[in-house]
């Protein structure tokens, strides 16, 4: 499986998301983008772990054409070397992300 979405179970808050990263001994960074911003197709040499805090973003897996739309409380895990692109939703997006 190249990518997996998991909704955050239980209470959703930024502190809950940060606690989830902490339990996995990951150090997240926070980022935001405006409506309609795009990321071209690319891949990473690490396992990407991302939580959507606000807004929405849609990831597209190049090899399969699968589209994965994230909303607040959704976690996305992307395996290393998975080629993906992304488009930010109409309200922008704020996420926290870490590398495993």
MIGU-557379 format. One record per atom (N, C-alpha, C): residue in one letter; chain; atom name; x, y, z. Coordinates in pm, 1 decimal, padded with zeros to 6 digits. Last residue first. Example, Ala and Ser with C-alpha at 12.3 -4.5 7.8 and 13.67 -1.06 7.14 Angstrom:
ropa rest: s; kette: A; atom: N; x: 01285.0; y: -00225.0; z: 00708.0
ropa rest: s; kette: A; atom: CA; x: 01367.0; y: -00106.0; z: 00714.0
ropa rest: s; kette: A; atom: C; x: 01290.0; y: 00003.0; z: 00787.0
ropa rest: a; kette: A; atom: N; x: 01319.0; y: -00569.0; z: 00780.0
ropa rest: a; kette: A; atom: CA; x: 01230.0; y: -00450.0; z: 00780.0
ropa rest: a; kette: A; atom: C; x: 01320.0; y: -00330.0; z: 00780.0
end
This chain:
ropa rest: x; kette: A; atom: N; x: 00944.3; y: 00970.6; z: 00895.9
ropa rest: x; kette: A; atom: CA; x: 00979.6; y: 00852.0; z: 00975.6
ropa rest: x; kette: A; atom: C; x: 01095.4; y: 00785.3; z: 00908.0
ropa rest: x; kette: A; atom: N; x: 00873.6; y: 01312.9; z: 00918.9
ropa rest: x; kette: A; atom: CA; x: 00937.0; y: 01204.6; z: 00843.9
ropa rest: x; kette: A; atom: C; x: 00970.6; y: 01092.0; z: 00939.8
ropa rest: x; kette: A; atom: N; x: 00566.9; y: 01499.7; z: 00950.8
ropa rest: x; kette: A; atom: CA; x: 00695.1; y: 01450.5; z: 01000.5
ropa rest: x; kette: A; atom: C; x: 00745.4; y: 01339.2; z: 00909.1
ropa rest: x; kette: A; atom: N; x: 00340.9; y: 01775.8; z: 00974.6
ropa rest: x; kette: A; atom: CA; x: 00402.5; y: 01667.6; z: 00898.5
ropa rest: x; kette: A; atom: C; x: 00535.1; y: 01628.4; z: 00961.0
ropa rest: x; kette: A; atom: N; x: 00033.0; y: 01941.8; z: 00988.5
ropa rest: x; kette: A; atom: CA; x: 00158.4; y: 01910.8; z: 01054.5
ropa rest: x; kette: A; atom: C; x: 00209.6; y: 01783.7; z: 00991.3
ropa rest: x; kette: A; atom: N; x: -00141.0; y: 02195.5; z: 00797.5
ropa rest: x; kette: A; atom: CA; x: -00106.3; y: 02057.8; z: 00831.3
ropa rest: x; kette: A; atom: C; x: 00015.4; y: 02053.9; z: 00922.4
ropa rest: x; kette: A; atom: N; x: -00396.0; y: 02382.4; z: 00661.5
ropa rest: x; kette: A; atom: CA; x: -00287.9; y: 02383.8; z: 00760.5
ropa rest: x; kette: A; atom: C; x: -00266.1; y: 02238.6; z: 00803.5
ropa rest: x; kette: A; atom: N; x: -00524.7; y: 02528.6; z: 00361.7
ropa rest: x; kette: A; atom: CA; x: -00498.2; y: 02411.2; z: 00445.6
ropa rest: x; kette: A; atom: C; x: -00387.1; y: 02443.2; z: 00544.8
ropa rest: x; kette: A; atom: N; x: -00801.0; y: 02681.9; z: 00179.8
ropa rest: x; kette: A; atom: CA; x: -00661.9; y: 02669.6; z: 00221.3
ropa rest: x; kette: A; atom: C; x: -00645.3; y: 02545.8; z: 00307.6
ropa rest: x; kette: A; atom: N; x: -01056.9; y: 02651.3; z: 00094.4
ropa rest: x; kette: A; atom: CA; x: -01038.2; y: 02729.8; z: 00217.6
ropa rest: x; kette: A; atom: C; x: -00892.6; y: 02733.1; z: 00262.4
ropa rest: x; kette: A; atom: N; x: -01050.2; y: 02484.0; z: -00131.6
ropa rest: x; kette: A; atom: CA; x: -01095.6; y: 02622.6; z: -00146.1
ropa rest: x; kette: A; atom: C; x: -01079.0; y: 02710.3; z: -00021.6
ropa rest: x; kette: A; atom: N; x: -00744.6; y: 02276.6; z: -00104.7
ropa rest: x; kette: A; atom: CA; x: -00887.3; y: 02303.8; z: -00119.1
ropa rest: x; kette: A; atom: C; x: -00921.5; y: 02452.0; z: -00115.9
ropa rest: x; kette: A; atom: N; x: -00448.6; y: 02215.3; z: -00292.4
ropa rest: x; kette: A; atom: CA; x: -00512.1; y: 02266.3; z: -00171.0
ropa rest: x; kette: A; atom: C; x: -00657.1; y: 02303.0; z: -00201.4
ropa rest: x; kette: A; atom: N; x: -00326.7; y: 01927.2; z: -00437.5
ropa rest: x; kette: A; atom: CA; x: -00396.7; y: 02052.6; z: -00464.0
ropa rest: x; kette: A; atom: C; x: -00469.8; y: 02091.2; z: -00335.7
ropa rest: x; kette: A; atom: N; x: -00033.6; y: 01731.0; z: -00511.8
ropa rest: x; kette: A; atom: CA; x: -00140.6; y: 01775.0; z: -00422.6
ropa rest: x; kette: A; atom: C; x: -00197.8; y: 01908.5; z: -00468.4
ropa rest: x; kette: A; atom: N; x: 00121.8; y: 01415.7; z: -00601.2
ropa rest: x; kette: A; atom: CA; x: 00105.3; y: 01559.7; z: -00617.5
ropa rest: x; kette: A; atom: C; x: -00008.7; y: 01599.6; z: -00524.6
ropa rest: x; kette: A; atom: N; x: 00364.5; y: 01148.9; z: -00577.5
ropa rest: x; kette: A; atom: CA; x: 00235.5; y: 01210.5; z: -00547.6
ropa rest: x; kette: A; atom: C; x: 00239.3; y: 01359.9; z: -00578.1
ropa rest: x; kette: A; atom: N; x: 00527.6; y: 00843.8; z: -00570.6
ropa rest: x; kette: A; atom: CA; x: 00514.5; y: 00969.7; z: -00643.6
ropa rest: x; kette: A; atom: C; x: 00372.9; y: 01023.2; z: -00621.9
ropa rest: x; kette: A; atom: N; x: 00690.2; y: 00696.9; z: -00310.2
ropa rest: x; kette: A; atom: CA; x: 00557.6; y: 00706.1; z: -00372.8
ropa rest: x; kette: A; atom: C; x: 00544.6; y: 00842.8; z: -00439.9
ropa rest: x; kette: A; atom: N; x: 00927.7; y: 00680.0; z: -00165.4
ropa rest: x; kette: A; atom: CA; x: 00934.1; y: 00667.6; z: -00312.2
ropa rest: x; kette: A; atom: C; x: 00798.7; y: 00667.5; z: -00381.3
ropa rest: x; kette: A; atom: N; x: 00780.5; y: 00559.1; z: 00139.7
ropa rest: x; kette: A; atom: CA; x: 00892.9; y: 00618.1; z: 00065.3
ropa rest: x; kette: A; atom: C; x: 00882.1; y: 00586.9; z: -00084.6
ropa rest: x; kette: A; atom: N; x: 00421.1; y: 00598.3; z: 00183.0
ropa rest: x; kette: A; atom: CA; x: 00543.1; y: 00516.3; z: 00181.3
ropa rest: x; kette: A; atom: C; x: 00655.8; y: 00588.0; z: 00105.1
ropa rest: x; kette: A; atom: N; x: 00237.8; y: 00813.6; z: 00376.2
ropa rest: x; kette: A; atom: CA; x: 00282.7; y: 00786.8; z: 00239.3
ropa rest: x; kette: A; atom: C; x: 00417.0; y: 00713.8; z: 00246.6
ropa rest: x; kette: A; atom: N; x: -00043.9; y: 00859.5; z: 00565.2
ropa rest: x; kette: A; atom: CA; x: 00088.6; y: 00797.5; z: 00565.7
ropa rest: x; kette: A; atom: C; x: 00122.9; y: 00764.6; z: 00422.0
ropa rest: x; kette: A; atom: N; x: -00249.0; y: 01104.7; z: 00695.9
ropa rest: x; kette: A; atom: CA; x: -00205.3; y: 01039.7; z: 00573.2
ropa rest: x; kette: A; atom: C; x: -00064.1; y: 00987.3; z: 00594.1
ropa rest: x; kette: A; atom: N; x: -00531.2; y: 01166.0; z: 00898.3
ropa rest: x; kette: A; atom: CA; x: -00387.2; y: 01136.9; z: 00892.2
ropa rest: x; kette: A; atom: C; x: -00359.6; y: 01066.9; z: 00759.6
ropa rest: x; kette: A; atom: N; x: -00778.3; y: 01409.7; z: 00966.8
ropa rest: x; kette: A; atom: CA; x: -00731.5; y: 01297.3; z: 00885.2
ropa rest: x; kette: A; atom: C; x: -00579.4; y: 01288.6; z: 00888.3
ropa rest: x; kette: A; atom: N; x: -00844.4; y: 01641.6; z: 01100.4
ropa rest: x; kette: A; atom: CA; x: -00844.9; y: 01517.0; z: 01176.6
ropa rest: x; kette: A; atom: C; x: -00798.4; y: 01396.2; z: 01098.7
ropa rest: x; kette: A; atom: N; x: -00986.3; y: 01811.3; z: 00825.5
ropa rest: x; kette: A; atom: CA; x: -00935.6; y: 01818.6; z: 00962.7
ropa rest: x; kette: A; atom: C; x: -00954.2; y: 01686.9; z: 01039.6
ropa rest: x; kette: A; atom: N; x: -00927.6; y: 01607.8; z: 00530.3
ropa rest: x; kette: A; atom: CA; x: -01001.6; y: 01710.5; z: 00602.4
ropa rest: x; kette: A; atom: C; x: -00949.0; y: 01712.5; z: 00746.0
ropa rest: x; kette: A; atom: N; x: -00803.3; y: 01500.3; z: 00215.3
ropa rest: x; kette: A; atom: CA; x: -00788.9; y: 01509.7; z: 00360.6
ropa rest: x; kette: A; atom: C; x: -00866.9; y: 01628.6; z: 00413.5
ropa rest: x; kette: A; atom: N; x: -00853.7; y: 01278.8; z: -00045.5
ropa rest: x; kette: A; atom: CA; x: -00888.4; y: 01411.1; z: 00006.5
ropa rest: x; kette: A; atom: C; x: -00882.2; y: 01409.1; z: 00159.0
ropa rest: x; kette: A; atom: N; x: -00680.9; y: 01121.2; z: -00283.9
ropa rest: x; kette: A; atom: CA; x: -00706.4; y: 01111.2; z: -00140.9
ropa rest: x; kette: A; atom: C; x: -00730.7; y: 01252.0; z: -00087.7
ropa rest: x; kette: A; atom: N; x: -00701.6; y: 00939.4; z: -00581.9
ropa rest: x; kette: A; atom: CA; x: -00706.9; y: 01070.7; z: -00518.6
ropa rest: x; kette: A; atom: C; x: -00751.1; y: 01053.7; z: -00373.9
ropa rest: x; kette: A; atom: N; x: -00506.3; y: 00729.9; z: -00793.4
ropa rest: x; kette: A; atom: CA; x: -00592.5; y: 00743.4; z: -00675.8
ropa rest: x; kette: A; atom: C; x: -00585.3; y: 00885.7; z: -00620.0
ropa rest: x; kette: A; atom: N; x: -00329.6; y: 00679.7; z: -00991.8
ropa rest: x; kette: A; atom: CA; x: -00433.2; y: 00777.2; z: -01021.0
ropa rest: x; kette: A; atom: C; x: -00529.1; y: 00799.4; z: -00904.5
ropa rest: x; kette: A; atom: N; x: -00111.2; y: 00514.9; z: -00952.3
ropa rest: x; kette: A; atom: CA; x: -00244.1; y: 00453.1; z: -00954.3
ropa rest: x; kette: A; atom: C; x: -00354.8; y: 00548.1; z: -00996.5
ropa rest: x; kette: A; atom: N; x: 00116.7; y: 00682.3; z: -00974.2
ropa rest: x; kette: A; atom: CA; x: 00118.2; y: 00546.9; z: -01030.8
ropa rest: x; kette: A; atom: C; x: -00020.4; y: 00485.2; z: -01045.1
ropa rest: x; kette: A; atom: N; x: 00047.9; y: 00925.4; z: -00839.0
ropa rest: x; kette: A; atom: CA; x: 00074.5; y: 00922.6; z: -00982.2
ropa rest: x; kette: A; atom: C; x: 00062.5; y: 00782.5; z: -01041.5
ropa rest: x; kette: A; atom: N; x: -00198.4; y: 01006.8; z: -00624.6
ropa rest: x; kette: A; atom: CA; x: -00088.4; y: 00911.6; z: -00640.6
ropa rest: x; kette: A; atom: C; x: -00068.0; y: 00888.3; z: -00788.8
ropa rest: x; kette: A; atom: N; x: -00280.7; y: 01318.2; z: -00503.9
ropa rest: x; kette: A; atom: CA; x: -00300.8; y: 01225.8; z: -00615.4
ropa rest: x; kette: A; atom: C; x: -00177.5; y: 01138.3; z: -00626.0
ropa rest: x; kette: A; atom: N; x: -00448.0; y: 01476.2; z: -00235.0
ropa rest: x; kette: A; atom: CA; x: -00325.7; y: 01416.0; z: -00286.8
ropa rest: x; kette: A; atom: C; x: -00363.4; y: 01322.0; z: -00400.2
ropa rest: x; kette: A; atom: N; x: -00605.0; y: 01766.8; z: -00141.5
ropa rest: x; kette: A; atom: CA; x: -00622.5; y: 01641.2; z: -00213.6
ropa rest: x; kette: A; atom: C; x: -00488.3; y: 01597.7; z: -00270.9
ropa rest: x; kette: A; atom: N; x: -00698.3; y: 01927.8; z: 00157.7
ropa rest: x; kette: A; atom: CA; x: -00597.3; y: 01909.8; z: 00053.9
ropa rest: x; kette: A; atom: C; x: -00621.2; y: 01773.7; z: -00010.6
ropa rest: x; kette: A; atom: N; x: -00856.7; y: 02176.2; z: 00368.6
ropa rest: x; kette: A; atom: CA; x: -00851.6; y: 02046.9; z: 00299.0
ropa rest: x; kette: A; atom: C; x: -00740.0; y: 02048.5; z: 00194.8
ropa rest: x; kette: A; atom: N; x: -00891.9; y: 02318.0; z: 00697.8
ropa rest: x; kette: A; atom: CA; x: -00907.4; y: 02322.5; z: 00553.1
ropa rest: x; kette: A; atom: C; x: -00907.5; y: 02184.0; z: 00491.1
ropa rest: x; kette: A; atom: N; x: -00660.5; y: 02205.3; z: 00949.3
ropa rest: x; kette: A; atom: CA; x: -00766.6; y: 02295.2; z: 00903.2
ropa rest: x; kette: A; atom: C; x: -00772.7; y: 02292.7; z: 00750.5
ropa rest: x; kette: A; atom: N; x: -00494.8; y: 01977.7; z: 00990.0
ropa rest: x; kette: A; atom: CA; x: -00552.3; y: 02049.9; z: 01103.7
ropa rest: x; kette: A; atom: C; x: -00672.4; y: 02134.6; z: 01063.1
ropa rest: x; kette: A; atom: N; x: -00398.6; y: 01667.6; z: 00878.3
ropa rest: x; kette: A; atom: CA; x: -00465.9; y: 01790.5; z: 00836.5
ropa rest: x; kette: A; atom: C; x: -00530.9; y: 01853.3; z: 00959.7
ropa rest: x; kette: A; atom: N; x: -00086.9; y: 01514.1; z: 00923.0
ropa rest: x; kette: A; atom: CA; x: -00221.7; y: 01535.2; z: 00976.7
ropa rest: x; kette: A; atom: C; x: -00274.8; y: 01667.0; z: 00922.7
ropa rest: x; kette: A; atom: N; x: 00141.2; y: 01281.2; z: 00787.9
ropa rest: x; kette: A; atom: CA; x: 00082.7; y: 01414.4; z: 00778.9
ropa rest: x; kette: A; atom: C; x: -00056.5; y: 01412.6; z: 00842.8
ropa rest: x; kette: A; atom: N; x: 00441.5; y: 01128.0; z: 00727.4
ropa rest: x; kette: A; atom: CA; x: 00324.2; y: 01122.4; z: 00814.3
ropa rest: x; kette: A; atom: C; x: 00268.3; y: 01264.0; z: 00822.5
ropa rest: x; kette: A; atom: N; x: 00635.4; y: 00951.9; z: 00495.4
ropa rest: x; kette: A; atom: CA; x: 00576.2; y: 01081.2; z: 00529.3
ropa rest: x; kette: A; atom: C; x: 00450.4; y: 01057.8; z: 00613.4
ropa rest: x; kette: A; atom: N; x: 00929.7; y: 00783.2; z: 00490.6
ropa rest: x; kette: A; atom: CA; x: 00788.2; y: 00762.7; z: 00516.9
ropa rest: x; kette: A; atom: C; x: 00731.7; y: 00895.4; z: 00567.0
ropa rest: x; kette: A; atom: N; x: 01164.7; y: 00900.9; z: 00242.1
ropa rest: x; kette: A; atom: CA; x: 01125.8; y: 00865.8; z: 00379.4
ropa rest: x; kette: A; atom: C; x: 00974.7; y: 00843.5; z: 00383.3
ropa rest: x; kette: A; atom: N; x: 01230.3; y: 01019.2; z: 00008.0
ropa rest: x; kette: A; atom: CA; x: 01306.9; y: 00900.3; z: 00044.5
ropa rest: x; kette: A; atom: C; x: 01275.3; y: 00853.5; z: 00185.5
ropa rest: x; kette: A; atom: N; x: 00946.4; y: 01120.8; z: -00186.5
ropa rest: x; kette: A; atom: CA; x: 01039.6; y: 01140.4; z: -00075.2
ropa rest: x; kette: A; atom: C; x: 01112.4; y: 01009.9; z: -00047.6
ropa rest: x; kette: A; atom: N; x: 00842.4; y: 01272.8; z: -00497.8
ropa rest: x; kette: A; atom: CA; x: 00844.7; y: 01164.2; z: -00399.7
ropa rest: x; kette: A; atom: C; x: 00947.3; y: 01199.4; z: -00292.6
ropa rest: x; kette: A; atom: N; x: 00608.2; y: 01452.4; z: -00708.8
ropa rest: x; kette: A; atom: CA; x: 00738.8; y: 01433.9; z: -00644.7
ropa rest: x; kette: A; atom: C; x: 00730.5; y: 01313.6; z: -00551.0
ropa rest: x; kette: A; atom: N; x: 00416.0; y: 01671.0; z: -00904.2
ropa rest: x; kette: A; atom: CA; x: 00450.8; y: 01532.2; z: -00873.6
ropa rest: x; kette: A; atom: C; x: 00593.4; y: 01523.3; z: -00820.1
ropa rest: x; kette: A; atom: N; x: 00357.8; y: 01992.5; z: -00744.5
ropa rest: x; kette: A; atom: CA; x: 00377.3; y: 01903.5; z: -00857.9
ropa rest: x; kette: A; atom: C; x: 00418.7; y: 01764.5; z: -00812.6
ropa rest: x; kette: A; atom: N; x: 00115.9; y: 02133.5; z: -00551.0
ropa rest: x; kette: A; atom: CA; x: 00247.8; y: 02071.0; z: -00542.8
ropa rest: x; kette: A; atom: C; x: 00257.3; y: 01976.1; z: -00660.6
ropa rest: x; kette: A; atom: N; x: -00071.7; y: 02439.1; z: -00544.6
ropa rest: x; kette: A; atom: CA; x: -00043.4; y: 02305.3; z: -00598.4
ropa rest: x; kette: A; atom: C; x: 00100.0; y: 02263.4; z: -00569.1
ropa rest: x; kette: A; atom: N; x: -00345.4; y: 02630.1; z: -00410.8
ropa rest: x; kette: A; atom: CA; x: -00201.4; y: 02605.7; z: -00426.7
ropa rest: x; kette: A; atom: C; x: -00178.6; y: 02460.5; z: -00467.3
ropa rest: x; kette: A; atom: N; x: -00618.1; y: 02661.8; z: -00359.6
ropa rest: x; kette: A; atom: CA; x: -00575.7; y: 02630.5; z: -00495.3
ropa rest: x; kette: A; atom: C; x: -00426.5; y: 02610.0; z: -00515.5
ropa rest: x; kette: A; atom: N; x: -00571.4; y: 02875.7; z: -00080.7
ropa rest: x; kette: A; atom: CA; x: -00663.5; y: 02805.3; z: -00170.0
ropa rest: x; kette: A; atom: C; x: -00604.1; y: 02784.4; z: -00309.6
ropa rest: x; kette: A; atom: N; x: -00240.4; y: 02850.9; z: 00071.8
ropa rest: x; kette: A; atom: CA; x: -00364.0; y: 02917.2; z: 00034.1
ropa rest: x; kette: A; atom: C; x: -00447.6; y: 02834.5; z: -00061.0
ropa rest: x; kette: A; atom: N; x: -00097.3; y: 02649.6; z: 00332.8
ropa rest: x; kette: A; atom: CA; x: -00101.7; y: 02697.7; z: 00195.6
ropa rest: x; kette: A; atom: C; x: -00237.8; y: 02759.2; z: 00168.9
ropa rest: x; kette: A; atom: N; x: 00125.3; y: 02575.4; z: 00604.2
ropa rest: x; kette: A; atom: CA; x: -00005.1; y: 02618.7; z: 00552.3
ropa rest: x; kette: A; atom: C; x: 00010.6; y: 02662.1; z: 00407.4
ropa rest: x; kette: A; atom: N; x: 00281.2; y: 02358.5; z: 00845.4
ropa rest: x; kette: A; atom: CA; x: 00280.8; y: 02438.9; z: 00723.9
ropa rest: x; kette: A; atom: C; x: 00137.5; y: 02469.4; z: 00681.4
ropa rest: x; kette: A; atom: N; x: 00496.8; y: 02238.5; z: 01100.9
ropa rest: x; kette: A; atom: CA; x: 00364.2; y: 02289.7; z: 01063.8
ropa rest: x; kette: A; atom: C; x: 00377.7; y: 02371.0; z: 00935.6
ropa rest: x; kette: A; atom: N; x: 00659.5; y: 01931.8; z: 01172.0
ropa rest: x; kette: A; atom: CA; x: 00666.7; y: 02071.2; z: 01131.6
ropa rest: x; kette: A; atom: C; x: 00528.2; y: 02112.0; z: 01085.3
ropa rest: x; kette: A; atom: N; x: 00714.4; y: 01688.3; z: 01435.6
ropa rest: x; kette: A; atom: CA; x: 00643.7; y: 01747.2; z: 01321.5
ropa rest: x; kette: A; atom: C; x: 00680.7; y: 01892.0; z: 01295.0
ropa rest: x; kette: A; atom: N; x: 00894.9; y: 01425.0; z: 01517.0
ropa rest: x; kette: A; atom: CA; x: 00901.9; y: 01569.6; z: 01537.6
ropa rest: x; kette: A; atom: C; x: 00837.1; y: 01638.8; z: 01418.1
ropa rest: x; kette: A; atom: N; x: 00798.4; y: 01121.8; z: 01675.3
ropa rest: x; kette: A; atom: CA; x: 00817.5; y: 01200.0; z: 01553.9
ropa rest: x; kette: A; atom: C; x: 00816.5; y: 01347.8; z: 01589.4
ropa rest: x; kette: A; atom: N; x: 00727.5; y: 00921.3; z: 01857.5
ropa rest: x; kette: A; atom: CA; x: 00862.1; y: 00980.8; z: 01862.7
ropa rest: x; kette: A; atom: C; x: 00898.0; y: 01052.2; z: 01732.0
ropa rest: x; kette: A; atom: N; x: 00470.2; y: 00852.2; z: 01875.9
ropa rest: x; kette: A; atom: CA; x: 00548.0; y: 00780.6; z: 01774.0
ropa rest: x; kette: A; atom: C; x: 00691.7; y: 00832.4; z: 01765.5
ropa rest: x; kette: A; atom: N; x: 00380.0; y: 01027.6; z: 02063.7
ropa rest: x; kette: A; atom: CA; x: 00374.8; y: 00884.2; z: 02097.2
ropa rest: x; kette: A; atom: C; x: 00456.0; y: 00801.0; z: 01998.7
ropa rest: x; kette: A; atom: N; x: 00403.6; y: 01266.8; z: 01914.5
ropa rest: x; kette: A; atom: CA; x: 00493.2; y: 01239.7; z: 02026.5
ropa rest: x; kette: A; atom: C; x: 00496.3; y: 01092.9; z: 02064.5
ropa rest: x; kette: A; atom: N; x: 00186.8; y: 01247.0; z: 01739.9
ropa rest: x; kette: A; atom: CA; x: 00324.0; y: 01247.1; z: 01686.9
ropa rest: x; kette: A; atom: C; x: 00422.7; y: 01210.1; z: 01797.5
ropa rest: x; kette: A; atom: N; x: -00017.9; y: 01262.3; z: 01933.1
ropa rest: x; kette: A; atom: CA; x: -00006.8; y: 01143.0; z: 01849.0
ropa rest: x; kette: A; atom: C; x: 00133.3; y: 01134.2; z: 01786.8
ropa rest: x; kette: A; atom: N; x: 00024.7; y: 01519.5; z: 02030.9
ropa rest: x; kette: A; atom: CA; x: 00044.3; y: 01405.7; z: 02121.6
ropa rest: x; kette: A; atom: C; x: 00059.9; y: 01276.1; z: 02041.8
ropa rest: x; kette: A; atom: N; x: -00051.0; y: 01665.8; z: 01806.6
ropa rest: x; kette: A; atom: CA; x: 00088.3; y: 01672.9; z: 01851.6
ropa rest: x; kette: A; atom: C; x: 00119.9; y: 01557.3; z: 01947.3
ropa rest: x; kette: A; atom: N; x: -00325.0; y: 01599.1; z: 01805.2
ropa rest: x; kette: A; atom: CA; x: -00239.8; y: 01562.9; z: 01692.1
ropa rest: x; kette: A; atom: C; x: -00092.8; y: 01562.5; z: 01735.2
ropa rest: x; kette: A; atom: N; x: -00407.1; y: 01714.0; z: 02045.3
ropa rest: x; kette: A; atom: CA; x: -00421.7; y: 01569.4; z: 02026.1
ropa rest: x; kette: A; atom: C; x: -00332.9; y: 01520.0; z: 01912.3
ropa rest: x; kette: A; atom: N; x: -00357.5; y: 01984.1; z: 01991.6
ropa rest: x; kette: A; atom: CA; x: -00279.9; y: 01918.4; z: 02096.9
ropa rest: x; kette: A; atom: C; x: -00290.5; y: 01765.8; z: 02087.1
ropa rest: x; kette: A; atom: N; x: -00546.2; y: 02033.7; z: 01794.7
ropa rest: x; kette: A; atom: CA; x: -00404.9; y: 02039.5; z: 01758.5
ropa rest: x; kette: A; atom: C; x: -00320.1; y: 01970.4; z: 01864.4
ropa rest: x; kette: A; atom: N; x: -00800.2; y: 01782.6; z: 01815.9
ropa rest: x; kette: A; atom: CA; x: -00748.6; y: 01915.6; z: 01846.8
ropa rest: x; kette: A; atom: C; x: -00602.8; y: 01914.9; z: 01805.9
ropa rest: x; kette: A; atom: N; x: -01047.6; y: 01556.9; z: 01848.9
ropa rest: x; kette: A; atom: CA; x: -00960.2; y: 01618.2; z: 01750.3
ropa rest: x; kette: A; atom: C; x: -00926.7; y: 01759.1; z: 01795.4
ropa rest: x; kette: A; atom: N; x: -01088.5; y: 01266.0; z: 02045.9
ropa rest: x; kette: A; atom: CA; x: -01092.6; y: 01411.7; z: 02037.1
ropa rest: x; kette: A; atom: C; x: -00998.1; y: 01461.5; z: 01928.1
ropa rest: x; kette: A; atom: N; x: -01104.4; y: 00960.9; z: 01853.4
ropa rest: x; kette: A; atom: CA; x: -01121.4; y: 01039.5; z: 01974.8
ropa rest: x; kette: A; atom: C; x: -01125.3; y: 01188.3; z: 01945.8
ropa rest: x; kette: A; atom: N; x: -00872.3; y: 00909.7; z: 01587.8
ropa rest: x; kette: A; atom: CA; x: -00978.6; y: 00860.4; z: 01675.1
ropa rest: x; kette: A; atom: C; x: -00985.1; y: 00946.0; z: 01801.5
ropa rest: x; kette: A; atom: N; x: -00828.4; y: 01057.6; z: 01280.3
ropa rest: x; kette: A; atom: CA; x: -00783.0; y: 01059.0; z: 01418.8
ropa rest: x; kette: A; atom: C; x: -00897.8; y: 01012.2; z: 01506.5
ropa rest: x; kette: A; atom: N; x: -00854.6; y: 00844.0; z: 00996.3
ropa rest: x; kette: A; atom: CA; x: -00908.2; y: 00955.2; z: 01074.9
ropa rest: x; kette: A; atom: C; x: -00856.8; y: 00944.4; z: 01218.5
ropa rest: x; kette: A; atom: N; x: -00608.0; y: 00762.2; z: 00773.4
ropa rest: x; kette: A; atom: CA; x: -00666.6; y: 00719.4; z: 00899.5
ropa rest: x; kette: A; atom: C; x: -00723.6; y: 00841.9; z: 00969.7
ropa rest: x; kette: A; atom: N; x: -00502.9; y: 00651.2; z: 00458.6
ropa rest: x; kette: A; atom: CA; x: -00567.4; y: 00758.0; z: 00535.4
ropa rest: x; kette: A; atom: C; x: -00629.9; y: 00696.3; z: 00659.8
ropa rest: x; kette: A; atom: N; x: -00204.9; y: 00556.3; z: 00297.9
ropa rest: x; kette: A; atom: CA; x: -00316.5; y: 00514.1; z: 00381.5
ropa rest: x; kette: A; atom: C; x: -00369.7; y: 00634.5; z: 00457.6
ropa rest: x; kette: A; atom: N; x: -00017.1; y: 00448.8; z: 00013.0
ropa rest: x; kette: A; atom: CA; x: -00066.1; y: 00555.3; z: 00100.8
ropa rest: x; kette: A; atom: C; x: -00188.5; y: 00505.1; z: 00175.4
ropa rest: x; kette: A; atom: N; x: 00070.6; y: 00209.8; z: -00098.5
ropa rest: x; kette: A; atom: CA; x: 00154.4; y: 00328.5; z: -00112.7
ropa rest: x; kette: A; atom: C; x: 00113.5; y: 00440.6; z: -00018.5
ropa rest: x; kette: A; atom: N; x: 00084.0; y: -00117.7; z: 00000.0
ropa rest: x; kette: A; atom: CA; x: 00000.0; y: 00000.0; z: 00000.0
ropa rest: x; kette: A; atom: C; x: 00088.3; y: 00123.6; z: 00000.0
end
